[in-house]
Amino acid sequence: MLDVGTHPPGVDAATWTRLRTGRLAPERGIDLHGRTAQDAHDALRGFLLRAHADGVRCVEIVTGHGTRTGGGVIRRELPLWLNLPDLRALVLAAAHPPKNPGAIRLLLRRHRTR
């Protein structure tokens, strides 16, 4: 199970530190802030599938902070979406960048050609 902010197996310490501290720059990003949950999920899925197919290694997803009373729907649902089988197979690690807690950076698995 992918847990945002937890060092996953298979990621070396140097790469994890760069992702967690924000020094691993995202190659692409998507802003889901302000979308409906269904639209955000569909956009996220398409974005991650394209990024992985293109060999992108690090992406940033902006969810926004949500309300002061518990966060927004997209921010709350994103970890669940990332653990769905079709997306979980693409994502290796996830962390909130320190300078933008309303976003999540993902380290994608390397694209393997068959």
BELMO-V32906 format. One record per residue. N is the residue number from 1. RES is the residue in one letter. SS is DSSP state (hx for helix, st for strand, lp for the rest). Layout:
BEGIN
((N:RES:SS) (N:RES:SS))
END
This chain:
BEGIN
((1:M:lp) (2:L:lp) (3:D:lp) (4:V:lp) (5:G:lp) (6:T:lp) (7:H:lp) (8:P:lp) (9:P:lp) (10:G:lp) (11:V:lp) (12:D:lp) (13:A:hx) (14:A:hx) (15:T:hx) (16:W:hx) (17:T:hx) (18:R:hx) (19:L:hx) (20:R:hx) (21:T:hx) (22:G:lp) (23:R:lp) (24:L:lp) (25:A:lp) (26:P:lp) (27:E:lp) (28:R:st) (29:G:st) (30:I:st) (31:D:st) (32:L:lp) (33:H:lp) (34:G:lp) (35:R:lp) (36:T:lp) (37:A:hx) (38:Q:hx) (39:D:hx) (40:A:hx) (41:H:hx) (42:D:hx) (43:A:hx) (44:L:hx) (45:R:hx) (46:G:hx) (47:F:hx) (48:L:hx) (49:L:hx) (50:R:hx) (51:A:hx) (52:H:hx) (53:A:hx) (54:D:lp) (55:G:lp) (56:V:lp) (57:R:lp) (58:C:st) (59:V:st) (60:E:st) (61:I:st) (62:V:st) (63:T:lp) (64:G:lp) (65:H:lp) (66:G:lp) (67:T:lp) (68:R:lp) (69:T:lp) (70:G:lp) (71:G:lp) (72:G:lp) (73:V:hx) (74:I:hx) (75:R:hx) (76:R:hx) (77:E:hx) (78:L:hx) (79:P:hx) (80:L:hx) (81:W:hx) (82:L:hx) (83:N:lp) (84:L:lp) (85:P:hx) (86:D:hx) (87:L:hx) (88:R:hx) (89:A:lp) (90:L:lp) (91:V:st) (92:L:st) (93:A:st) (94:A:st) (95:A:st) (96:H:lp) (97:P:lp) (98:P:lp) (99:K:lp) (100:N:lp) (101:P:lp) (102:G:lp) (103:A:st) (104:I:st) (105:R:st) (106:L:st) (107:L:st) (108:L:st) (109:R:lp) (110:R:lp) (111:H:lp) (112:R:lp) (113:T:lp) (114:R:lp))
END
